[in-house]
Amino acid sequence: MRIVRSFMVFCAASAMALVVSPPASAAGEGTAGQGTACYRAHVSGLGWGDWFCGPDYYVGTVGQNRSIEALQISLGGVGRYCVNAHLRNYGWQGQVCNDGVGATHSVTVGTTGQNRPIEALEISTKYEMIHGVAHVQNIGWMDEAWGSTIRLGTEGRALSMEAVALWFE
């Protein structure tokens, strides 16, 4: 386990998109009062990456000027949740909500094959406080957002979201 974690830290420091499967525990409902955030990104020029869970990992890239074009998000243990993406030259795509059944029911926002980067992301849950942080083109890592509804990235500035991390505390 320590070797795997060291490798992941090395890859993150090297600005590579990590490709790992979430731990088996991430697919569950989480513990009472705590959800599990798992997510993966479709990155321009790279395609879909594998799933990541929690604050120790991000999806996307840093320092490669590659935008996130689509995201799949699975929030286990929180019931119903909704995700909305602001796309370049399109605007807000419209909320996509899960059915509240659990982590096996992810939502997908954004597009693939249309060269339409995600610029901002909004996530809302009914009860849980979600945390998130985004790396944005020409800005870098932005301030952490938290609450039952969070917004990450920028709107109306034509700046692509390049990496994102989500978690519960």
C-alpha positions as CSV (number, residue, x, y, z in Angstrom):
1,M,0.0,0.0,0.0
2,R,2.8,2.4,0.9
3,I,4.5,1.8,-2.5
4,V,1.3,2.4,-4.3
5,R,0.7,5.7,-2.4
6,S,4.3,6.8,-3.1
7,F,3.8,6.1,-6.8
8,M,0.6,8.1,-6.8
9,V,2.2,11.1,-5.1
10,F,5.1,10.9,-7.6
11,C,2.6,10.9,-10.5
12,A,0.7,13.8,-9.1
13,A,3.9,15.8,-8.6
14,S,4.8,15.0,-12.2
15,A,1.5,16.6,-13.4
16,M,0.3,13.3,-14.9
17,A,-3.3,12.2,-14.9
18,L,-3.4,9.3,-12.5
19,V,-5.2,6.1,-13.5
20,V,-6.3,4.0,-10.7
21,S,-9.5,2.2,-9.7
22,P,-11.3,3.4,-6.6
23,P,-11.0,1.2,-3.5
24,A,-13.8,-1.3,-3.0
25,S,-15.0,0.7,0.0
26,A,-15.6,3.7,-2.2
27,A,-18.4,2.0,-4.0
28,G,-20.5,1.7,-0.8
29,E,-22.8,4.1,0.8
30,G,-20.3,5.6,3.1
31,T,-20.7,5.8,6.9
32,A,-23.6,7.6,8.6
33,G,-23.2,11.3,8.1
34,Q,-20.4,11.0,5.6
35,G,-20.5,10.5,1.9
36,T,-18.0,9.2,-0.6
37,A,-17.0,11.3,-3.6
38,C,-15.7,9.4,-6.6
39,Y,-15.1,11.0,-10.0
40,R,-13.4,10.7,-13.4
41,A,-12.7,13.2,-16.2
42,H,-12.6,13.2,-20.0
43,V,-9.6,15.3,-20.8
44,S,-8.8,16.9,-24.2
45,G,-6.3,14.8,-26.1
46,L,-6.4,12.0,-23.4
47,G,-10.0,10.8,-23.2
48,W,-11.5,9.2,-20.1
49,G,-9.4,8.5,-17.1
50,D,-10.1,6.0,-14.3
51,W,-12.1,6.8,-11.2
52,F,-10.6,8.6,-8.2
53,C,-12.1,9.0,-4.7
54,G,-11.5,11.7,-2.1
55,P,-9.2,14.7,-1.4
56,D,-5.9,12.9,-2.0
57,Y,-6.5,12.6,-5.7
58,Y,-7.5,14.9,-8.5
59,V,-8.7,14.2,-12.0
60,G,-7.4,16.1,-15.0
61,T,-4.0,17.5,-15.5
62,V,-1.9,20.4,-14.2
63,G,0.7,22.1,-16.3
64,Q,-0.3,20.5,-19.6
65,N,-2.9,23.0,-20.8
66,R,-5.5,20.3,-21.3
67,S,-9.1,21.1,-20.5
68,I,-11.7,18.8,-18.8
69,E,-14.5,18.3,-21.3
70,A,-16.7,15.9,-19.3
71,L,-17.0,14.6,-15.8
72,Q,-18.6,11.6,-14.3
73,I,-19.4,12.0,-10.6
74,S,-20.6,9.5,-8.1
75,L,-21.5,10.7,-4.6
76,G,-22.3,7.7,-2.4
77,G,-24.1,8.0,1.0
78,V,-25.7,11.3,0.2
79,G,-28.9,10.4,-1.5
80,R,-30.1,12.5,-4.4
81,Y,-27.6,15.0,-5.8
82,C,-27.4,17.2,-8.9
83,V,-24.5,18.4,-11.0
84,N,-24.4,21.2,-13.6
85,A,-21.5,22.2,-16.0
86,H,-20.9,25.6,-17.6
87,L,-19.4,24.8,-21.1
88,R,-17.4,27.1,-23.3
89,N,-19.6,28.9,-26.0
90,Y,-22.7,27.2,-24.6
91,G,-23.3,28.2,-21.0
92,W,-24.9,26.2,-18.3
93,Q,-25.8,22.7,-19.6
94,G,-28.6,22.1,-17.2
95,Q,-28.7,20.0,-14.0
96,V,-28.2,16.3,-14.2
97,C,-29.4,14.4,-11.0
98,N,-29.0,10.9,-9.8
99,D,-31.9,8.9,-8.5
100,G,-30.7,8.9,-4.9
101,V,-29.9,5.2,-4.8
102,G,-26.2,5.3,-4.2
103,A,-22.7,5.3,-5.6
104,T,-23.5,3.0,-8.5
105,H,-25.6,5.7,-10.1
106,S,-23.2,8.3,-11.3
107,V,-24.1,11.4,-13.3
108,T,-22.2,12.7,-16.4
109,V,-21.9,16.4,-17.4
110,G,-20.1,18.0,-20.3
111,T,-19.4,16.7,-23.8
112,T,-16.9,14.5,-25.6
113,G,-15.7,15.0,-29.1
114,Q,-17.0,18.6,-29.4
115,N,-14.0,20.5,-28.1
116,R,-16.2,22.2,-25.5
117,P,-14.3,22.6,-22.3
118,I,-16.0,22.8,-18.9
119,E,-15.4,26.2,-17.4
120,A,-17.4,25.9,-14.2
121,L,-19.1,23.1,-12.2
122,E,-22.0,23.3,-9.7
123,I,-22.7,20.4,-7.3
124,S,-25.6,20.3,-4.9
125,T,-26.6,17.8,-2.3
126,K,-29.6,17.9,0.0
127,Y,-27.9,17.3,3.4
128,E,-24.2,16.7,3.1
129,M,-21.5,19.3,3.0
130,I,-19.3,18.6,-0.1
131,H,-15.8,20.1,-0.5
132,G,-14.2,20.8,-3.9
133,V,-11.3,22.6,-5.5
134,A,-10.5,23.3,-9.2
135,H,-7.4,24.1,-11.2
136,V,-8.3,26.7,-13.8
137,Q,-6.3,27.7,-16.9
138,N,-4.1,30.8,-16.3
139,I,-5.2,30.9,-12.6
140,G,-4.0,27.7,-11.0
141,W,-5.6,26.1,-8.0
142,M,-8.6,28.2,-6.8
143,D,-9.9,28.5,-3.3
144,E,-11.7,25.5,-1.8
145,A,-15.5,25.7,-1.9
146,W,-17.7,23.8,0.5
147,G,-21.4,23.6,1.4
148,S,-24.5,21.7,0.3
149,T,-24.1,23.6,-3.0
150,I,-20.7,24.5,-4.4
151,R,-19.5,26.2,-7.6
152,L,-16.0,25.6,-8.9
153,G,-14.2,27.3,-11.8
154,T,-15.1,30.5,-13.6
155,E,-18.0,31.8,-15.7
156,G,-17.8,34.1,-18.7
157,R,-13.9,34.3,-18.7
158,A,-13.2,31.6,-21.3
159,L,-10.9,29.8,-18.9
160,S,-11.0,26.0,-18.9
161,M,-11.2,23.8,-15.8
162,E,-8.1,21.6,-16.0
163,A,-8.3,19.6,-12.8
164,V,-10.7,19.0,-10.0
165,A,-10.9,17.2,-6.6
166,L,-14.0,16.5,-4.5
167,W,-14.5,15.1,-1.0
168,F,-16.6,15.0,2.2
169,E,-15.4,15.8,5.7
